[in-house]
């Protein structure tokens, strides 16, 4: 069975016990920016309930123009004021570099991506870089940022100083 068919079936179960509609603004006024890694279920991992937080995910959980776009909408239109960054150990973006990745895509497709993969070697360092990029953004109302790294081997999160 295709994955989407299993997902549509799972949704039947979900909708059967659906708790009802919630306000669009996140209850806890927080936005989480995290890697798309399949081993990080952000809601249980951070003690969040449905309706509590925005979760913005991309490869690496890096701060890109689109991350800033989402955070700006989150803060200006939907009232969030805290930002929590979640990188993690054993990230796919630690297994390449921007040049090698662009080479790989160009060799396979004939087109070199105009955007960088945003690879990194040290997750803590990249969290610090993400915090710096957020602090530099002129669009955010609040720059109350907490940076963390999740250990996929232990399930523990540590705060990046
Ligand atoms: Zn990752």
Boltz pocket constraint, residues with backbone or C-beta under 6 A from the ligand:
constraints:
  - pocket:
      binder: B
      contacts: [[A, 35], [A, 36], [A, 37], [A, 59], [A, 60], [A, 61], [A, 88], [A, 90], [A, 91], [A, 92], [A, 93]]
      max_distance: 6.0
